[in-house]
């Protein structure tokens, strides 16, 4: 619901262009993660999987929404599309060792993908839903953060945390996923010749001007900024 809500906004050409950049760079980030995972865990596909893929939808989207607002979720949703497609293709290959187990049907029918497809159609076509529907979507979306924290607490309560802290491989994977990959990605973003995009963190895309509180391109790419 958070993903769908973030896409139910007035159409802005600049936002669409930036969205395309997000998709391209999301693919680049995933490629970087895959290379790092391959370099350090060549004979361990499961460990490669943990380096490449993160739980963007479960905790990432609620976190970004809380810190940066719904506008950032718009871009986070696009990153999540790339991640979801790769989880059900390259991720399945890593876990099974065969491309035959990859199902395009599971990719297309994934709730995240369906939400983005419907949301983008509404965004591009400028569809305005009745207030009763948008309020329902908003209220259901508000449940996401609390439920995510609740489920995370349940998982942690059932986990032997002490055992994790003494495993070197866990530390190695965590450093690669949460430090190395984000730093490489941020270095890549710094080199991209894109400055301010006309996006204001309070008002959305303004189309120009000298307003303060502008977001730069890296601000519009919250997945890598949060290390998720």
N, C-alpha and C positions, 0 to 999 in steps of 0.2 A: 504494500500500500504506500509506503514511503516513496518507492520508485515512481509509481504512477502519479502520486501527488506532485512530485517534483517536476513532472513533465506537463502538468496541466497549467501552463503559463502562456501568456501572450507570445505570439511568434515574433522573433527578432532575427533577421538575417545574420547579424554578427555572432549571435549565440549559436546558430546552426554551423557557421564556419568554424568556430572554436570547438564545437562538438566533434567535427570531423578531425581536427587536430588531436583531440583527446583520444579518439579511436586509434589513430595512427601511432601516437606515442604510447598508448596502452600496450599495443602490440610490441613496440620496441622494449618497453619495460619487462614484459613477459619473456621476450627473447633474451634479454640480459640475465634475468633470473634463471632461465633454462641453461644458459652457458655457465653461469656460476655454479649451479647445481651439478652440472656435468663435470666440471673441472675438479670439484672437491669430492664428489661421490659417484665416480664413474661406474662402479660395480654395485651400486645400491640405489635402485630405482625408487624405492619408497622414500629414501632420504632426499633424493632429487625432487620428488613430488612436494615434500614439505618446504623445500627452499623456493620452489617456483610458485606454489599456490598458497594464498592466504585467505582467511575468512572475512572477506570484504563485506559481504552482505549481512552476515550475522551480527558482527560488532562494529565493522567499519562504517557502515551507513548511519547507524544511530549515533556514533561518536562524531562523525563529520556534521551531521544535522545539528547536534547539540552545540558544537563549537563554531560552525560557519553558516548554519542556516540551510533552508531548503534549496537555495540557488546552487549551493555546492553539491547537494545531492543529485542535481540534474547531471552534473559532470561525473560524479561518482557512479551514477547508474550506467553511463556509457563505458566506464572502465570495467564495471562489473559484467557487462555484456561480453567483452573480450575475454575476461577471466573465465566466465562460465562456459563459453564455447571451447576454450582450450582445456578446461577441466574435463569436459566430456569427450574430448578427442585425444590430445596429447597426454592428459592426465590418465585416462583409461589405458592408453598404450603403455605408460610407465608401470601401471599396477598389474596389467595382464600380460604384457610383453607381446601383444598382437594387435594390429590395426583392425582385425576382423571383429573385435568386440566393441568397436566404436559404433554408436547408433546415432545417426543424424536426427531421428525422430525424438530421442531424448533431449537433444540439444534444442530443437525447435519448440518442443512442448514444455521446456523448463519454465516455471512460473516467472522467473526474473526476465527471461527473454520475451515472454508473452507480454509482460507488463510494459517493457520498454517499447515493443512494437506498437502496442495500442497507444501508449503515451506519445510516441513520436508522431503517429498519425494525427492525433488530436492537436499536437503542438504545431505541426506543419500546416494543417488545415484550419487552424484557428477555431477549433471546436470549443464551445463553452457549455459545460454541463450545468444542470440545475443545482441550486445551492444545497438542496437536500442530499444530493449525491456527493458533491464535493466535501460537504461537512462530514458525511459518513466516512469517506475515504480518509479525511484528515484525522478523525477521531480514532479510526482503526490504526492508522499510521502511528499515532501517539502511543499505542500499546507496545509498539515494536521495541523501544528502548528498554522499558521495564521488563518485558518478557525475555529479551536478550540477556540482561543482567541476571535475571532469575535462573535461566537455564545454565548460564555460565557458572553461577554459584553451585548449582546441582552437580555439574560436571566436576568442579574443583573439590566438592565435598566427597566425591567418590574416587578421587585420585590420591595416590601416595606421592605428595609433593616432595617429600624428603628424598625419595628415590630419584626424582628427576634432577635435583640439584647436584647429585654426585655422578651423573652420567656425562662424560666428556662430549659425546656425540650430540646431546641435547644442547649443550652450550655452543658447540660449533655450528649447529643448524640455526640456533637463535641469533647468533652474531651475524651469520651470513644473511638471514632473512630480514633482520631488524636493523642492521647497521650497514653491512657492505652493499647490499642491493640498493637501499634508499640513497646512500651516498653516491654511488655510481649514477643513479637515475637523476639526482639533483645536479650533478656535474654535467650531465647531458642536457638538462633543461636550461642551465646557465648559458650553454653554447648556442641555444636556439635563438635566432634573430627575431624574437617576438617580445615587444615591450608591453605597454599597457594595451588592453584590448577593448576599452570602452565599457568595462564592467565595473559597476559600483556595488560594493557588498551590502549596501542598504537598499538601493533602488533597482538593482538589476542592470541590464544594459541601457546606457544612456545615449549611446551613439556619438559621444565626443564631448568636448568641453574641458574645463580645467578643474573639475570637481576633485575634492580630496577624498581620501579613503578608497582609492582605486585598487582593484585587484590586479596583480600581474599574472602572467601565464601560469607560474608555479602555484599561485593561490588557487587557480581554477583546476588544479590537478591534485586534489586533497589526498588521494590514495597513497602517493609517494611521500607527501609531506608528513603524513601520520605514521609512516613506516609500516603500513599494512600491506 
